[in-house]
Amino acid sequence: MRRYTELTPFNAWAWFWLGRACADMGTPGEARSAFGRALACEEEGSFETDAREYLRELSS
Protein backbone atom coordinates (compact mmCIF):
# COMPACT_ATOMS: atom_id res chain seq x y z
CA MET A 1 0.00 0.00 0.00
CA ARG A 2 2.86 2.37 0.71
CA ARG A 3 4.11 1.84 -2.83
CA TYR A 4 0.64 2.67 -4.14
CA THR A 5 0.78 6.05 -2.36
CA GLU A 6 4.24 6.66 -3.83
CA LEU A 7 2.95 5.98 -7.33
CA THR A 8 -0.26 8.00 -6.91
CA PRO A 9 0.38 10.54 -4.12
CA PHE A 10 -2.72 12.61 -4.93
CA ASN A 11 -5.14 9.67 -5.05
CA ALA A 12 -7.32 9.68 -1.92
CA TRP A 13 -8.10 5.97 -2.30
CA ALA A 14 -4.41 5.07 -2.16
CA TRP A 15 -4.12 6.83 1.21
CA PHE A 16 -7.41 5.39 2.41
CA TRP A 17 -6.29 1.81 1.74
CA LEU A 18 -2.95 2.47 3.42
CA GLY A 19 -4.91 3.71 6.43
CA ARG A 20 -7.04 0.58 6.46
CA ALA A 21 -3.97 -1.63 6.24
CA CYS A 22 -2.26 0.23 9.08
CA ALA A 23 -5.38 0.04 11.24
CA ASP A 24 -5.66 -3.71 10.59
CA MET A 25 -1.99 -4.18 11.48
CA GLY A 26 -2.43 -2.36 14.78
CA THR A 27 -0.64 0.88 13.99
CA PRO A 28 -3.35 3.50 14.67
CA GLY A 29 -0.98 6.46 14.48
CA GLU A 30 0.03 5.60 10.94
CA ALA A 31 -3.61 4.90 10.08
CA ARG A 32 -4.66 8.35 11.34
CA SER A 33 -1.93 9.97 9.28
CA ALA A 34 -2.94 8.10 6.12
CA PHE A 35 -6.64 8.85 6.61
CA GLY A 36 -5.75 12.50 7.16
CA ARG A 37 -3.83 12.54 3.90
CA ALA A 38 -6.79 10.92 2.13
CA LEU A 39 -9.00 13.74 3.40
CA ALA A 40 -6.48 16.34 2.24
CA CYS A 41 -6.48 14.74 -1.22
CA GLU A 42 -10.28 14.85 -1.27
CA GLU A 43 -10.17 18.58 -0.52
CA GLU A 44 -7.72 19.00 -3.41
CA GLY A 45 -10.23 17.38 -5.79
CA SER A 46 -9.46 13.67 -5.55
CA PHE A 47 -11.99 10.90 -5.15
CA GLU A 48 -14.31 10.84 -2.14
CA THR A 49 -13.54 8.05 0.34
CA ASP A 50 -14.75 6.78 3.70
CA ALA A 51 -11.65 8.13 5.45
CA ARG A 52 -13.60 10.51 7.68
CA GLU A 53 -15.68 7.65 9.10
CA TYR A 54 -12.66 5.45 9.76
CA LEU A 55 -10.76 8.35 11.31
CA ARG A 56 -13.71 8.97 13.61
CA GLU A 57 -13.74 5.28 14.61
CA LEU A 58 -10.02 5.43 15.47
CA SER A 59 -10.59 8.48 17.64
CA SER A 60 -13.29 6.84 19.76
PDB file of N, CA, C and O in Angstrom, chain B, residues numbered from 101:
ATOM      1  N   MET B 101       0.825  -1.188   0.000  1.00  0.00           N
ATOM      2  CA  MET B 101       0.000   0.000   0.000  1.00  0.00           C
ATOM      3  C   MET B 101       0.876   1.261   0.000  1.00  0.00           C
ATOM      4  O   MET B 101       0.545   2.261  -0.637  1.00  0.00           O
ATOM      5  N   ARG B 102       1.981   1.192   0.716  1.00  0.00           N
ATOM      6  CA  ARG B 102       2.864   2.372   0.715  1.00  0.00           C
ATOM      7  C   ARG B 102       3.340   2.694  -0.709  1.00  0.00           C
ATOM      8  O   ARG B 102       3.417   3.854  -1.114  1.00  0.00           O
ATOM      9  N   ARG B 103       3.651   1.643  -1.439  1.00  0.00           N
ATOM     10  CA  ARG B 103       4.113   1.843  -2.829  1.00  0.00           C
ATOM     11  C   ARG B 103       3.007   2.487  -3.668  1.00  0.00           C
ATOM     12  O   ARG B 103       3.280   3.333  -4.520  1.00  0.00           O
ATOM     13  N   TYR B 104       1.788   2.092  -3.428  1.00  0.00           N
ATOM     14  CA  TYR B 104       0.637   2.670  -4.140  1.00  0.00           C
ATOM     15  C   TYR B 104       0.572   4.175  -3.892  1.00  0.00           C
ATOM     16  O   TYR B 104       0.309   4.942  -4.818  1.00  0.00           O
ATOM     17  N   THR B 105       0.811   4.610  -2.637  1.00  0.00           N
ATOM     18  CA  THR B 105       0.778   6.051  -2.356  1.00  0.00           C
ATOM     19  C   THR B 105       1.959   6.762  -3.000  1.00  0.00           C
ATOM     20  O   THR B 105       1.856   7.935  -3.358  1.00  0.00           O
ATOM     21  N   GLU B 106       3.091   6.055  -3.152  1.00  0.00           N
ATOM     22  CA  GLU B 106       4.236   6.657  -3.827  1.00  0.00           C
ATOM     23  C   GLU B 106       3.951   6.861  -5.310  1.00  0.00           C
ATOM     24  O   GLU B 106       4.348   7.866  -5.899  1.00  0.00           O
ATOM     25  N   LEU B 107       3.261   5.897  -5.901  1.00  0.00           N
ATOM     26  CA  LEU B 107       2.953   5.975  -7.330  1.00  0.00           C
ATOM     27  C   LEU B 107       1.841   6.975  -7.627  1.00  0.00           C
ATOM     28  O   LEU B 107       1.843   7.619  -8.676  1.00  0.00           O
ATOM     29  N   THR B 108       0.888   7.104  -6.701  1.00  0.00           N
ATOM     30  CA  THR B 108      -0.259   7.997  -6.914  1.00  0.00           C
ATOM     31  C   THR B 108      -0.483   8.855  -5.661  1.00  0.00           C
ATOM     32  O   THR B 108      -1.476   8.671  -4.957  1.00  0.00           O
ATOM     33  N   PRO B 109       0.433   9.788  -5.380  1.00  0.00           N
ATOM     34  CA  PRO B 109       0.376  10.535  -4.119  1.00  0.00           C
ATOM     35  C   PRO B 109      -0.847  11.447  -3.963  1.00  0.00           C
ATOM     36  O   PRO B 109      -1.135  11.891  -2.852  1.00  0.00           O
ATOM     37  N   PHE B 110      -1.551  11.727  -5.020  1.00  0.00           N
ATOM     38  CA  PHE B 110      -2.716  12.606  -4.930  1.00  0.00           C
ATOM     39  C   PHE B 110      -4.037  11.844  -5.035  1.00  0.00           C
ATOM     40  O   PHE B 110      -5.101  12.446  -5.180  1.00  0.00           O
ATOM     41  N   ASN B 111      -3.958  10.526  -4.960  1.00  0.00           N
ATOM     42  CA  ASN B 111      -5.139   9.674  -5.046  1.00  0.00           C
ATOM     43  C   ASN B 111      -5.626   9.351  -3.635  1.00  0.00           C
ATOM     44  O   ASN B 111      -4.956   8.636  -2.891  1.00  0.00           O
ATOM     45  N   ALA B 112      -6.786   9.877  -3.271  1.00  0.00           N
ATOM     46  CA  ALA B 112      -7.317   9.681  -1.922  1.00  0.00           C
ATOM     47  C   ALA B 112      -7.511   8.209  -1.587  1.00  0.00           C
ATOM     48  O   ALA B 112      -7.317   7.810  -0.439  1.00  0.00           O
ATOM     49  N   TRP B 113      -7.889   7.398  -2.566  1.00  0.00           N
ATOM     50  CA  TRP B 113      -8.105   5.974  -2.298  1.00  0.00           C
ATOM     51  C   TRP B 113      -6.812   5.269  -1.942  1.00  0.00           C
ATOM     52  O   TRP B 113      -6.828   4.339  -1.135  1.00  0.00           O
ATOM     53  N   ALA B 114      -5.698   5.678  -2.514  1.00  0.00           N
ATOM     54  CA  ALA B 114      -4.409   5.070  -2.157  1.00  0.00           C
ATOM     55  C   ALA B 114      -4.134   5.292  -0.668  1.00  0.00           C
ATOM     56  O   ALA B 114      -3.730   4.366   0.036  1.00  0.00           O
ATOM     57  N   TRP B 115      -4.350   6.507  -0.197  1.00  0.00           N
ATOM     58  CA  TRP B 115      -4.116   6.828   1.206  1.00  0.00           C
ATOM     59  C   TRP B 115      -5.149   6.158   2.102  1.00  0.00           C
ATOM     60  O   TRP B 115      -4.828   5.731   3.211  1.00  0.00           O
ATOM     61  N   PHE B 116      -6.373   6.065   1.631  1.00  0.00           N
ATOM     62  CA  PHE B 116      -7.413   5.389   2.411  1.00  0.00           C
ATOM     63  C   PHE B 116      -7.033   3.931   2.653  1.00  0.00           C
ATOM     64  O   PHE B 116      -7.107   3.447   3.783  1.00  0.00           O
ATOM     65  N   TRP B 117      -6.626   3.228   1.591  1.00  0.00           N
ATOM     66  CA  TRP B 117      -6.287   1.813   1.740  1.00  0.00           C
ATOM     67  C   TRP B 117      -5.039   1.618   2.579  1.00  0.00           C
ATOM     68  O   TRP B 117      -4.930   0.615   3.284  1.00  0.00           O
ATOM     69  N   LEU B 118      -4.099   2.539   2.526  1.00  0.00           N
ATOM     70  CA  LEU B 118      -2.949   2.468   3.416  1.00  0.00           C
ATOM     71  C   LEU B 118      -3.427   2.615   4.860  1.00  0.00           C
ATOM     72  O   LEU B 118      -2.963   1.898   5.747  1.00  0.00           O
ATOM     73  N   GLY B 119      -4.348   3.541   5.092  1.00  0.00           N
ATOM     74  CA  GLY B 119      -4.906   3.714   6.428  1.00  0.00           C
ATOM     75  C   GLY B 119      -5.597   2.463   6.931  1.00  0.00           C
ATOM     76  O   GLY B 119      -5.427   2.079   8.088  1.00  0.00           O
ATOM     77  N   ARG B 120      -6.368   1.830   6.078  1.00  0.00           N
ATOM     78  CA  ARG B 120      -7.044   0.584   6.464  1.00  0.00           C
ATOM     79  C   ARG B 120      -6.025  -0.496   6.807  1.00  0.00           C
ATOM     80  O   ARG B 120      -6.176  -1.202   7.804  1.00  0.00           O
ATOM     81  N   ALA B 121      -4.993  -0.624   5.986  1.00  0.00           N
ATOM     82  CA  ALA B 121      -3.966  -1.635   6.240  1.00  0.00           C
ATOM     83  C   ALA B 121      -3.263  -1.364   7.571  1.00  0.00           C
ATOM     84  O   ALA B 121      -3.034  -2.285   8.355  1.00  0.00           O
ATOM     85  N   CYS B 122      -2.928  -0.121   7.817  1.00  0.00           N
ATOM     86  CA  CYS B 122      -2.263   0.235   9.077  1.00  0.00           C
ATOM     87  C   CYS B 122      -3.179  -0.037  10.270  1.00  0.00           C
ATOM     88  O   CYS B 122      -2.726  -0.558  11.290  1.00  0.00           O
ATOM     89  N   ALA B 123      -4.434   0.303  10.153  1.00  0.00           N
ATOM     90  CA  ALA B 123      -5.384   0.037  11.241  1.00  0.00           C
ATOM     91  C   ALA B 123      -5.491  -1.455  11.495  1.00  0.00           C
ATOM     92  O   ALA B 123      -5.513  -1.882  12.650  1.00  0.00           O
ATOM     93  N   ASP B 124      -5.559  -2.254  10.446  1.00  0.00           N
ATOM     94  CA  ASP B 124      -5.660  -3.707  10.587  1.00  0.00           C
ATOM     95  C   ASP B 124      -4.391  -4.316  11.179  1.00  0.00           C
ATOM     96  O   ASP B 124      -4.447  -5.359  11.831  1.00  0.00           O
ATOM     97  N   MET B 125      -3.250  -3.670  10.953  1.00  0.00           N
ATOM     98  CA  MET B 125      -1.988  -4.181  11.483  1.00  0.00           C
ATOM     99  C   MET B 125      -1.705  -3.672  12.899  1.00  0.00           C
ATOM    100  O   MET B 125      -0.695  -4.031  13.504  1.00  0.00           O
ATOM    101  N   GLY B 126      -2.604  -2.837  13.419  1.00  0.00           N
ATOM    102  CA  GLY B 126      -2.430  -2.364  14.785  1.00  0.00           C
ATOM    103  C   GLY B 126      -1.522  -1.163  14.944  1.00  0.00           C
ATOM    104  O   GLY B 126      -0.908  -0.978  15.994  1.00  0.00           O
ATOM    105  N   THR B 127      -1.433  -0.341  13.897  1.00  0.00           N
ATOM    106  CA  THR B 127      -0.640   0.883  13.995  1.00  0.00           C
ATOM    107  C   THR B 127      -1.567   2.088  13.777  1.00  0.00           C
ATOM    108  O   THR B 127      -1.577   2.682  12.699  1.00  0.00           O
ATOM    109  N   PRO B 128      -2.347   2.443  14.813  1.00  0.00           N
ATOM    110  CA  PRO B 128      -3.348   3.497  14.666  1.00  0.00           C
ATOM    111  C   PRO B 128      -2.778   4.876  14.343  1.00  0.00           C
ATOM    112  O   PRO B 128      -3.437   5.670  13.673  1.00  0.00           O
ATOM    113  N   GLY B 129      -1.581   5.168  14.804  1.00  0.00           N
ATOM    114  CA  GLY B 129      -0.975   6.460  14.484  1.00  0.00           C
ATOM    115  C   GLY B 129      -0.740   6.618  12.989  1.00  0.00           C
ATOM    116  O   GLY B 129      -1.044   7.656  12.402  1.00  0.00           O
ATOM    117  N   GLU B 130      -0.198   5.574  12.390  1.00  0.00           N
ATOM    118  CA  GLU B 130       0.026   5.596  10.940  1.00  0.00           C
ATOM    119  C   GLU B 130      -1.303   5.625  10.192  1.00  0.00           C
ATOM    120  O   GLU B 130      -1.430   6.287   9.162  1.00  0.00           O
ATOM    121  N   ALA B 131      -2.288   4.907  10.714  1.00  0.00           N
ATOM    122  CA  ALA B 131      -3.614   4.900  10.082  1.00  0.00           C
ATOM    123  C   ALA B 131      -4.213   6.302  10.101  1.00  0.00           C
ATOM    124  O   ALA B 131      -4.744   6.766   9.092  1.00  0.00           O
ATOM    125  N   ARG B 132      -4.129   6.974  11.244  1.00  0.00           N
ATOM    126  CA  ARG B 132      -4.662   8.347  11.338  1.00  0.00           C
ATOM    127  C   ARG B 132      -3.989   9.264  10.326  1.00  0.00           C
ATOM    128  O   ARG B 132      -4.647  10.065   9.660  1.00  0.00           O
ATOM    129  N   SER B 133      -2.686   9.138  10.220  1.00  0.00           N
ATOM    130  CA  SER B 133      -1.934   9.967   9.278  1.00  0.00           C
ATOM    131  C   SER B 133      -2.376   9.709   7.836  1.00  0.00           C
ATOM    132  O   SER B 133      -2.571  10.647   7.064  1.00  0.00           O
ATOM    133  N   ALA B 134      -2.530   8.446   7.484  1.00  0.00           N
ATOM    134  CA  ALA B 134      -2.942   8.096   6.116  1.00  0.00           C
ATOM    135  C   ALA B 134      -4.366   8.565   5.838  1.00  0.00           C
ATOM    136  O   ALA B 134      -4.644   9.092   4.761  1.00  0.00           O
ATOM    137  N   PHE B 135      -5.273   8.378   6.803  1.00  0.00           N
ATOM    138  CA  PHE B 135      -6.641   8.855   6.605  1.00  0.00           C
ATOM    139  C   PHE B 135      -6.665  10.376   6.478  1.00  0.00           C
ATOM    140  O   PHE B 135      -7.422  10.928   5.681  1.00  0.00           O
ATOM    141  N   GLY B 136      -5.837  11.040   7.264  1.00  0.00           N
ATOM    142  CA  GLY B 136      -5.748  12.502   7.157  1.00  0.00           C
ATOM    143  C   GLY B 136      -5.279  12.941   5.784  1.00  0.00           C
ATOM    144  O   GLY B 136      -5.784  13.913   5.225  1.00  0.00           O
ATOM    145  N   ARG B 137      -4.311  12.220   5.247  1.00  0.00           N
ATOM    146  CA  ARG B 137      -3.827  12.544   3.901  1.00  0.00           C
ATOM    147  C   ARG B 137      -4.901  12.264   2.858  1.00  0.00           C
ATOM    148  O   ARG B 137      -5.023  13.006   1.883  1.00  0.00           O
ATOM    149  N   ALA B 138      -5.676  11.211   3.048  1.00  0.00           N
ATOM    150  CA  ALA B 138      -6.790  10.923   2.133  1.00  0.00           C
ATOM    151  C   ALA B 138      -7.775  12.085   2.135  1.00  0.00           C
ATOM    152  O   ALA B 138      -8.259  12.495   1.081  1.00  0.00           O
ATOM    153  N   LEU B 139      -8.073  12.614   3.319  1.00  0.00           N
ATOM    154  CA  LEU B 139      -9.003  13.743   3.403  1.00  0.00           C
ATOM    155  C   LEU B 139      -8.419  14.982   2.733  1.00  0.00           C
ATOM    156  O   LEU B 139      -9.140  15.731   2.075  1.00  0.00           O
ATOM    157  N   ALA B 140      -7.129  15.197   2.895  1.00  0.00           N
ATOM    158  CA  ALA B 140      -6.480  16.336   2.235  1.00  0.00           C
ATOM    159  C   ALA B 140      -6.572  16.191   0.720  1.00  0.00           C
ATOM    160  O   ALA B 140      -6.828  17.166   0.013  1.00  0.00           O
ATOM    161  N   CYS B 141      -6.363  14.980   0.225  1.00  0.00           N
ATOM    162  CA  CYS B 141      -6.480  14.738  -1.222  1.00  0.00           C
ATOM    163  C   CYS B 141      -7.898  15.005  -1.702  1.00  0.00           C
ATOM    164  O   CYS B 141      -8.098  15.574  -2.776  1.00  0.00           O
ATOM    165  N   GLU B 142      -8.881  14.595  -0.908  1.00  0.00           N
ATOM    166  CA  GLU B 142     -10.277  14.851  -1.275  1.00  0.00           C
ATOM    167  C   GLU B 142     -10.516  16.353  -1.419  1.00  0.00           C
ATOM    168  O   GLU B 142     -11.166  16.798  -2.365  1.00  0.00           O
ATOM    169  N   GLU B 143      -9.985  17.130  -0.473  1.00  0.00           N
ATOM    170  CA  GLU B 143     -10.169  18.584  -0.522  1.00  0.00           C
ATOM    171  C   GLU B 143      -9.491  19.195  -1.738  1.00  0.00           C
ATOM    172  O   GLU B 143      -9.896  20.253  -2.218  1.00  0.00           O
ATOM    173  N   GLU B 144      -8.450  18.519  -2.235  1.00  0.00           N
ATOM    174  CA  GLU B 144      -7.725  19.001  -3.413  1.00  0.00           C
ATOM    175  C   GLU B 144      -8.377  18.527  -4.712  1.00  0.00           C
ATOM    176  O   GLU B 144      -7.885  18.821  -5.801  1.00  0.00           O
ATOM    177  N   GLY B 145      -9.498  17.784  -4.593  1.00  0.00           N
ATOM    178  CA  GLY B 145     -10.228  17.379  -5.785  1.00  0.00           C
ATOM    179  C   GLY B 145     -10.156  15.910  -6.130  1.00  0.00           C
ATOM    180  O   GLY B 145     -10.666  15.499  -7.172  1.00  0.00           O
ATOM    181  N   SER B 146      -9.536  15.107  -5.283  1.00  0.00           N
ATOM    182  CA  SER B 146      -9.457  13.670  -5.553  1.00  0.00           C
ATOM    183  C   SER B 146     -10.787  12.997  -5.233  1.00  0.00           C
ATOM    184  O   SER B 146     -11.766  13.650  -4.872  1.00  0.00           O
ATOM    185  N   PHE B 147     -10.794  11.705  -5.372  1.00  0.00           N
ATOM    186  CA  PHE B 147     -11.990  10.902  -5.146  1.00  0.00           C
ATOM    187  C   PHE B 147     -12.462  10.995  -3.696  1.00  0.00           C
ATOM    188  O   PHE B 147     -11.654  11.191  -2.788  1.00  0.00           O
ATOM    189  N   GLU B 148     -13.750  10.858  -3.484  1.00  0.00           N
ATOM    190  CA  GLU B 148     -14.307  10.843  -2.138  1.00  0.00           C
ATOM    191  C   GLU B 148     -14.195   9.437  -1.566  1.00  0.00           C
ATOM    192  O   GLU B 148     -14.517   8.458  -2.239  1.00  0.00           O
ATOM    193  N   THR B 149     -13.735   9.341  -0.316  1.00  0.00           N
ATOM    194  CA  THR B 149     -13.540   8.047   0.341  1.00  0.00           C
ATOM    195  C   THR B 149     -14.323   8.007   1.653  1.00  0.00           C
ATOM    196  O   THR B 149     -15.058   8.936   1.987  1.00  0.00           O
ATOM    197  N   ASP B 150     -14.147   6.920   2.378  1.00  0.00           N
ATOM    198  CA  ASP B 150     -14.755   6.775   3.704  1.00  0.00           C
ATOM    199  C   ASP B 150     -13.762   7.115   4.811  1.00  0.00           C
ATOM    200  O   ASP B 150     -13.961   6.714   5.958  1.00  0.00           O
ATOM    201  N   ALA B 151     -12.713   7.836   4.492  1.00  0.00           N
ATOM    202  CA  ALA B 151     -11.646   8.129   5.447  1.00  0.00           C
ATOM    203  C   ALA B 151     -12.164   8.837   6.695  1.00  0.00           C
ATOM    204  O   ALA B 151     -11.721   8.533   7.802  1.00  0.00           O
ATOM    205  N   ARG B 152     -13.078   9.760   6.537  1.00  0.00           N
ATOM    206  CA  ARG B 152     -13.596  10.507   7.684  1.00  0.00           C
ATOM    207  C   ARG B 152     -14.256   9.569   8.700  1.00  0.00           C
ATOM    208  O   ARG B 152     -14.065   9.719   9.906  1.00  0.00           O
ATOM    209  N   GLU B 153     -15.021   8.616   8.211  1.00  0.00           N
ATOM    210  CA  GLU B 153     -15.684   7.653   9.101  1.00  0.00           C
ATOM    211  C   GLU B 153     -14.668   6.784   9.835  1.00  0.00           C
ATOM    212  O   GLU B 153     -14.805   6.555  11.037  1.00  0.00           O
ATOM    213  N   TYR B 154     -13.659   6.303   9.130  1.00  0.00           N
ATOM    214  CA  TYR B 154     -12.660   5.447   9.761  1.00  0.00           C
ATOM    215  C   TYR B 154     -11.809   6.252  10.735  1.00  0.00           C
ATOM    216  O   TYR B 154     -11.420   5.739  11.784  1.00  0.00           O
ATOM    217  N   LEU B 155     -11.521   7.484  10.405  1.00  0.00           N
ATOM    218  CA  LEU B 155     -10.764   8.355  11.305  1.00  0.00           C
ATOM    219  C   LEU B 155     -11.552   8.593  12.594  1.00  0.00           C
ATOM    220  O   LEU B 155     -10.991   8.603  13.690  1.00  0.00           O
ATOM    221  N   ARG B 156     -12.839   8.782  12.441  1.00  0.00           N
ATOM    222  CA  ARG B 156     -13.715   8.969  13.606  1.00  0.00           C
ATOM    223  C   ARG B 156     -13.720   7.722  14.482  1.00  0.00           C
ATOM    224  O   ARG B 156     -13.686   7.826  15.708  1.00  0.00           O
ATOM    225  N   GLU B 157     -13.761   6.539  13.861  1.00  0.00           N
ATOM    226  CA  GLU B 157     -13.737   5.275  14.614  1.00  0.00           C
ATOM    227  C   GLU B 157     -12.422   5.120  15.386  1.00  0.00           C
ATOM    228  O   GLU B 157     -12.426   4.636  16.518  1.00  0.00           O
ATOM    229  N   LEU B 158     -11.302   5.525  14.784  1.00  0.00           N
ATOM    230  CA  LEU B 158     -10.017   5.426  15.465  1.00  0.00           C
ATOM    231  C   LEU B 158      -9.935   6.365  16.660  1.00  0.00           C
ATOM    232  O   LEU B 158      -9.245   6.078  17.639  1.00  0.00           O
ATOM    233  N   SER B 159     -10.636   7.478  16.576  1.00  0.00           N
ATOM    234  CA  SER B 159     -10.592   8.480  17.641  1.00  0.00           C
ATOM    235  C   SER B 159     -11.469   8.119  18.820  1.00  0.00           C
ATOM    236  O   SER B 159     -11.310   8.690  19.899  1.00  0.00           O
ATOM    237  N   SER B 160     -12.396   7.179  18.643  1.00  0.00           N
ATOM    238  CA  SER B 160     -13.294   6.839  19.758  1.00  0.00           C
ATOM    239  C   SER B 160     -12.797   5.686  20.587  1.00  0.00           C
ATOM    240  O   SER B 160     -13.450   5.294  21.554  1.00  0.00           O
TER     241      SER B 160
END
